[in-house]
Amino acid sequence: MHIKAFPFEIVSAILKEVVQSNINDGPVYTFGLAQAPLASRKSSVQRYVKGFVQPEMLRWDATSAIRQVCWQWHEWAIEYALSSVSISRFRGGEVSIPTSASSPVLF
């Protein structure tokens, strides 16, 4: 029986298991280098742990192979990876303009 003959609900359940397995087997920390080696000098490279990988990035990386199979799986993987994305905006660049009843605010 060909995989496309299965109902898509079953394929979706299989793909969810594959993604969860990829998340469990994939890297959960990001790493960095403290000093890049120069061509003219011999220097020791120090590695350090930068921190946890965000859940959105884990899901995106775990679905990367699935997105390359066919367009149906690509659409499923995009929907699955982006279903729980939270967008955080930069804070600190806002400007507050004090307003009072006697002076109108002009923009």
N, C-alpha and C positions, 0 to 999 in steps of 0.2 A: 504494500500500500504506500502510495506517495504521500509526502508530508502535506502537500496542498489539498489532499483529499480529507484531511481531518477538519472538524469544525474549528473556527478561529478561536472559540473560547478555550478549547483544549490546547491549541498552540500558544495562546496567551498565557495560560497557566504554566506551560513548559518554559516559555521565555522568562517568566517571573522567577522561576527556580534557577534558571541559568544566570540571570542577572544577580540574584542573591548569592549564588556560588561565586561569581566573579567579584562581588564586593567583599566577600569573606576571604578570598584568596589574594586580592589585590593589596597594594600598599595603602596604609592608613596614615602614614606620616610623610611629610615633605622633608627633604634633605637639602643641604646647601654646602657650599665650600667657603671656608674662611679666607682663603687666599688663592687666587688663580696662579698657576705656575707660569713663570716668564721664560721665554726662550733663552735669554742670555744668562739667567741665574738659576741655580738649583735651589729650589725652595720646597719646603714640606707643605703638602696640602692638608688642611684640617677640615674634617667633615663635622657638621653639626646638624642636629634635628631642629627644623624650623617650627614644626607644629603639626596638629592634626589636619588631615585633608577634609575639606568641607563636605557634608553629605551630598550636596548637589554635584560636586565634582566626582565623588565616588560613583554616583549613579550614571553620570555622563561617560566616565571612563569604562564602567562595566557594560554599557550598552554599545560601545564603539564597534565591536565585532559584529553585533547583531544588525547594526544599521547598514552594513555592507552586503548583506545577503540578498535581499530583494526589496522592492518598494513597500510592500505590505509590512514587512518586519521593520523597515526603516521608519515608517510612520508610527508603528507601535512603540519603537524604542524612543523616538523623539517625544511622544506623548508621555511615556513612562518617566523619562529622565527629567522632563520639564514640569511634571505634575506637582512637584513640591518645591519649586524654586522661590526663594524669598529675595526680594531686591532691597538692598540697604543703600540708602543714599548718603552721600558725604554730608556730615554735619560739621558746622564750624564756619562755613562761608556765608551764613545767613546774616543779613543786616536787619536790625530792628529799628524802625523809625518811630520815635515817640510822637504820639498824637495827642492833641488836646482839643477841647471843644472850641477854643477861641481861634486856633490857627488851622485852616484847612490843609489837607495833604494834597500836593500837586504831583502828578506823575508825568 
